[in-house]
């Protein structure tokens, strides 16, 4: 989804900007910024952010505000945990807002394509971490593969609901011509995420904050 500024009532957009400002203030106060003081960590973070930006630029759409692209949010969440995953997605969304000239819609787009998938991905990881055995197969297929599929499905539901509530398009139209594509994209998102995370935990496990060799391999 890529809402345009004309789709948002001014009062609603202003409220979202205030909410974004409050969230940014809390993020700055609580985030562990020392992680980025390490040059290697900073390079990995910036490289992942640019890679996700490139992924988002490969997009298509059916009508203004109804665009489709892979997310990469689950990869960022597993690599950096929620705080820095949200920071990366905030930068990506900001770059697209500047690219498209849709500044007013920035908070709404960040909410749908940033906060929602990161929250879902992190919830699935935490649930699997508490309830399931520590096994590489479970990490890849539950956290990465199924986590990514469910996350992009949640984005589809959230974007459909938001567009319907705002009156951008009719719910019948969205349910028929928009939401089903997210179900098709879930497989692609899951496959790409599973493949990327498999390569990372095998060749660069130090880049993945949620992966520990001693827990998932040395048993």
C-alpha positions as CSV (number, residue, x, y, z in Angstrom):
1,X,0.0,0.0,0.0
2,X,1.2,3.5,-0.7
3,X,-1.5,6.0,0.3
4,X,-1.3,9.4,-1.3
5,X,-1.8,12.7,0.6
6,X,-5.1,13.4,-1.1
7,X,-6.6,10.3,0.4
8,X,-6.2,11.5,4.0
9,X,-8.5,14.0,5.8
10,X,-6.3,16.8,7.2
11,X,-7.4,16.2,10.8
12,X,-6.6,12.4,10.5
13,X,-3.2,13.1,8.9
14,X,-2.4,15.7,11.6
15,X,-3.3,13.2,14.4
16,X,-1.0,10.6,12.8
17,X,1.8,13.1,12.6
18,X,1.5,13.9,16.4
19,X,1.4,10.1,17.1
20,X,4.5,9.7,15.0
21,X,6.3,12.5,16.8
22,X,5.4,10.9,20.2
23,X,6.6,7.5,18.9
24,X,9.8,9.0,17.6
25,X,10.5,10.7,20.9
26,X,10.0,7.4,22.8
27,X,12.2,5.6,20.3
28,X,15.0,8.0,20.6
29,X,14.9,7.8,24.4
30,X,14.8,4.0,24.6
31,X,16.7,2.7,21.6
32,X,20.2,1.2,22.3
33,X,22.1,3.5,20.0
34,X,25.4,2.1,21.0
35,X,24.8,-0.8,18.6
36,X,25.3,1.6,15.7
37,X,28.5,3.0,17.1
38,X,30.2,-0.1,15.9
39,X,31.3,0.4,12.3
40,X,30.5,-3.1,11.2
41,X,27.0,-3.0,12.7
42,X,26.3,0.4,11.1
43,X,27.4,-0.9,7.7
44,X,25.2,-4.0,8.0
45,X,22.2,-1.8,9.1
46,X,22.7,0.7,6.3
47,X,23.2,-2.1,3.7
48,X,20.1,-3.9,4.8
49,X,18.1,-0.6,4.7
50,X,19.2,0.2,1.2
51,X,18.4,-3.4,0.1
52,X,14.9,-3.1,1.4
53,X,14.5,0.3,-0.3
54,X,15.5,-1.3,-3.6
55,X,13.0,-4.1,-2.9
56,X,10.2,-1.5,-2.3
57,X,11.0,0.3,-5.5
58,X,10.1,-2.8,-7.5
59,X,6.4,-2.2,-7.2
60,X,3.2,-2.2,-9.2
61,X,-0.3,-1.0,-8.6
62,X,-3.8,-1.1,-9.8
63,X,-5.0,2.4,-8.7
64,X,-3.5,5.4,-6.8
65,X,-2.7,4.3,-3.3
66,X,-3.1,0.6,-4.0
67,X,0.4,-0.6,-4.8
68,X,2.1,-3.9,-4.2
69,X,5.7,-4.8,-3.3
70,X,7.6,-7.2,-1.1
71,X,8.3,-6.0,2.4
72,X,11.5,-7.4,3.9
73,X,10.1,-6.4,7.3
74,X,10.5,-9.9,8.8
75,X,14.2,-10.0,7.7
76,X,14.8,-6.7,9.4
77,X,13.0,-7.7,12.5
78,X,15.0,-10.9,12.9
79,X,18.3,-9.2,12.1
80,X,18.0,-6.1,14.2
81,X,15.0,-6.7,16.6
82,X,11.9,-4.3,16.5
83,X,13.5,-1.0,17.4
84,X,16.1,-0.9,14.6
85,X,13.8,-2.7,12.2
86,X,11.3,0.2,12.6
87,X,14.1,2.7,12.2
88,X,15.1,1.1,8.9
89,X,11.5,1.0,7.6
90,X,11.0,4.6,8.7
91,X,14.0,5.6,6.6
92,X,12.7,3.5,3.6
93,X,9.2,5.0,3.9
94,X,10.7,8.5,4.2
95,X,12.8,7.9,1.0
96,X,9.7,6.8,-0.9
97,X,7.7,9.8,0.5
98,X,10.3,12.1,-0.9
99,X,10.5,10.2,-4.1
100,X,6.7,10.3,-4.6
101,X,6.2,13.8,-3.0
102,X,3.6,12.3,-0.6
103,X,4.8,13.8,2.6
104,X,1.4,14.1,4.3
105,X,0.7,10.4,3.9
106,X,4.1,9.4,5.5
107,X,2.8,8.4,9.0
108,X,-0.1,6.4,7.6
109,X,2.2,4.5,5.2
110,X,4.7,3.9,8.0
111,X,2.0,2.5,10.3
112,X,0.7,0.1,7.7
113,X,3.9,-1.1,6.0
114,X,6.2,-0.6,9.0
115,X,4.7,-0.9,12.4
116,X,2.2,-3.7,11.5
117,X,4.6,-6.2,9.9
118,X,7.3,-5.6,12.5
119,X,4.8,-6.1,15.3
120,X,3.5,-9.3,13.8
121,X,7.0,-10.7,13.0
122,X,8.2,-10.0,16.5
123,X,5.1,-11.5,18.1
124,X,5.6,-14.7,16.1
125,X,9.3,-14.9,17.0
126,X,8.5,-14.3,20.7
127,X,5.8,-16.9,20.7
128,X,8.0,-19.5,18.9
129,X,10.9,-18.7,21.2
130,X,8.8,-19.4,24.3
131,X,6.7,-22.3,23.1
132,X,8.7,-24.3,20.6
133,X,12.1,-26.1,20.8
134,X,15.3,-24.3,19.9
135,X,15.9,-25.8,16.5
136,X,17.3,-24.4,13.2
137,X,14.3,-25.8,11.3
138,X,11.8,-24.1,13.5
139,X,13.8,-20.8,13.4
140,X,13.8,-20.7,9.6
141,X,10.3,-22.1,8.9
142,X,8.3,-20.6,11.7
143,X,10.1,-17.3,12.3
144,X,11.2,-16.5,8.8
145,X,9.0,-18.4,6.3
146,X,5.6,-18.4,8.1
147,X,6.3,-15.2,10.0
148,X,6.9,-13.3,6.7
149,X,3.7,-14.8,5.1
150,X,1.6,-13.8,8.1
151,X,3.2,-10.4,8.3
152,X,2.4,-9.4,4.7
153,X,-1.1,-10.9,5.1
154,X,-1.6,-8.6,8.1
155,X,-0.4,-5.6,6.0
156,X,-3.0,-6.6,3.4
157,X,-5.8,-6.6,6.0
158,X,-4.6,-3.4,7.6
159,X,-4.3,-1.5,4.3
160,X,-7.7,-2.8,3.1
161,X,-9.3,-1.8,6.4
162,X,-7.7,1.7,6.4
163,X,-8.6,2.4,2.8
164,X,-12.2,1.3,3.4
165,X,-12.5,3.4,6.6
166,X,-11.1,6.5,4.9
167,X,-13.5,6.0,2.0
168,X,-10.7,5.8,-0.5
169,X,-12.2,2.8,-2.2
170,X,-15.3,0.7,-1.5
171,X,-14.8,-2.3,0.7
172,X,-16.4,-4.6,-2.0
173,X,-13.8,-3.4,-4.5
174,X,-10.9,-3.8,-2.1
175,X,-12.0,-7.3,-1.1
176,X,-12.4,-8.3,-4.7
177,X,-9.5,-6.5,-6.5
178,X,-6.9,-5.7,-3.8
179,X,-6.8,-8.0,-0.8
180,X,-6.5,-11.3,-2.8
181,X,-3.2,-10.3,-4.3
182,X,-1.7,-10.1,-0.8
183,X,-2.6,-13.8,-0.3
184,X,-0.7,-14.5,-3.5
185,X,2.3,-12.3,-2.4
186,X,2.5,-14.2,0.9
187,X,4.3,-17.1,-0.8
188,X,6.8,-14.8,-2.5
189,X,7.5,-12.9,0.7
190,X,7.8,-16.2,2.7
191,X,10.2,-17.8,0.1
192,X,12.4,-14.7,-0.2
193,X,12.6,-14.2,3.6
194,X,13.3,-17.9,4.3
195,X,16.0,-18.0,1.7
196,X,17.7,-14.8,2.9
197,X,17.6,-15.8,6.6
198,X,18.9,-19.3,5.7
199,X,21.9,-17.7,4.0
200,X,22.5,-15.3,6.8
201,X,22.4,-17.8,9.7
202,X,24.7,-20.1,7.7
203,X,27.3,-17.6,6.4
204,X,26.8,-14.5,8.6
205,X,25.1,-15.5,11.9
206,X,26.7,-12.5,13.6
207,X,24.5,-10.2,11.6
208,X,21.3,-11.8,13.0
209,X,20.5,-10.5,16.5
210,X,17.8,-13.1,17.2
211,X,20.0,-16.1,16.2
212,X,22.4,-17.9,18.6
213,X,24.6,-20.8,17.4
214,X,24.6,-22.2,20.9
215,X,20.8,-22.4,21.1
216,X,19.9,-23.5,17.6
217,X,22.9,-25.6,16.5
218,X,25.1,-26.8,19.4
219,X,22.6,-29.1,21.0
